[in-house]
Amino acid sequence: MTTLHFKKQRPGYLVHLIGVPLFLYATTCAAAAPQCPESITPARVELTGTPAGWTASIGSRFYLHSAALTSGPPEARGELAGFRQSGPPKRRTYSYDLAGIFPAGKWLACRYGTSDEITLARRLDDDVRSCSFTYQKGVHVGQNQVTIACNR
């Protein structure tokens, strides 16, 4: 089995090849309105456990493709479906109401690659009550610029 690791330049990040998408998560709490990093550089990702005789390389950056809120960490696959959509297609906004109980926490999932191959996730503070995500197309294929606003 091939395993993809996020290089240990920062503690708490690890990706395992479990299927697609891959999950990359942090264990620290976030501020009320964290922003997804624009991209993940190839230097930050490495493949290990490749089959004998094969050499692995990652040829380009992974650009932000999407972002969403989840109930619990990304491996729990608890993406929230209760959002409101507004705005024109070229500047679409998705709004989430986070009232209620989230036993595994409220998480922000930032997805990278044209098929959301890698997810960076961050736990939000428990007192965050709503968040909105505004999308615009980026300059790279599959890239979206996502602006996040959260309220306590």
N, C-alpha and C positions, 0 to 999 in steps of 0.2 A: 504494500500500500504506500502510495506517495503521500508525504505530509508536507504541507506548505507552512513555513514558520515566518512570522514577522520578526525581523532581527531585533535583538534585545538592546536597542538603543534607548528604549523606554520600558520599564518593567510593566508586566500585566498584559501584554499583547501576545496572542498565539493564534495561529490558524491551523486547523486540521482539515485535510481533504476528506470530507464525509460524503461528498456529492456536491451538487451545485444548488444553491450558492454556498460558498465557504463562509465561515463565521469568524470574525475577529472582534474581540471585545475587551473593554477596559473595566477595571473593577473600582474606579474612583467615582465619586459623586460629581455631578455637573452643576454649573450655575443655572439660573432660570432659563436663559436663552443661549445654549451652546450653538455654535455654527459647525457644520460638517467641514472637515478639511477638504480643499479643492481636489486633491489627488493623493495617491500613494505612489511613491517613486519605486522603481525596480530595486534600487539599492536597499530598500527597507524590507524586501520580501525575498525569501530564499526557499528553494525546494530541497527537501531531504528525503531519503528513502527511495530514490529513483531506482528503477530496475537496473540490474548489473549490465554494464556496457553502455549505458545511456548517460549523457551529460545534460543537465537542466540549465535553462536560462530564461529570463523574463525580459522581453525586448522593449517594453514601453511602459509608461505610467498607466495606472488605473485611475480614470477620472470619475468624479462623483456623477452618478446616474440618477439616484433617487434617495429619498429620505422618508421615514415614517416613524410613528410611535408604536411601541409594543408593550404588552403587559408581560413583564418578566424579561429575562435576557434573551437574545436572539435565538439561541438553540431551543428555546421553548416554543418558538414559532407562534407567538401570541400577537400577531399584527392586528392592530385595532381597525375595525371596519367602519365604525361610527363617526365618519367625518362629513363635513359640509364642503361642497365645492363651489367656487365662485370665480368671477373674472373671465376675461377673454382667453382663448386657447394659448396665445403666445405669452401670457402672464397669469397662469392659473394658480389659485390659492386653495389649499386644503386646510380646514380648521377642525381641530379636535377638542372636545369637551372632556376633561379629565377628572370630573367629579366622580366620586365613588371610591370603592376599596380596590386597591391593587396589591394583593398579598406578596407578590414577587417583585413589586416596584414598577415604576413607570420608566421606560427606556426609550432613548432616541437611537434609531438604527439608520446609519448612513451607508448606502450601497454603492459599490464601485464596479466599473466594467460595464460593457453594453448589455450584459445579461445579469447584472447584479452578482457577479462572481464572488466578491469579497464584501463583508459587512463589518464596519467599525461601529460599535455600539457603546453607549454611555448611559449610565443610570442618571435619571433626573431627580432633583430634590422632591421629596414626598409632597411638599406644599404647592407644587406647580399644578394649576387648575385648568389651564387651556394652552394650546399651542397652535400656531398656524405656519404653514409651509408655502412659500411663494416660489414657483418654478419659472425659469426662463431658459431657453436653449443656450448651451455653451458654445464655444468656438470649435471644440473637438468632437469627433463622431461619437454619438451616444452621451455626450456630456450635458448635464443640466446644472445651472446655477440655482441653488436653493437657499432662500433666505428664511430663517426661522425666528419667530417671535413667540415668547411664552409669557404667561401671566401667572402670578401667585395669587 
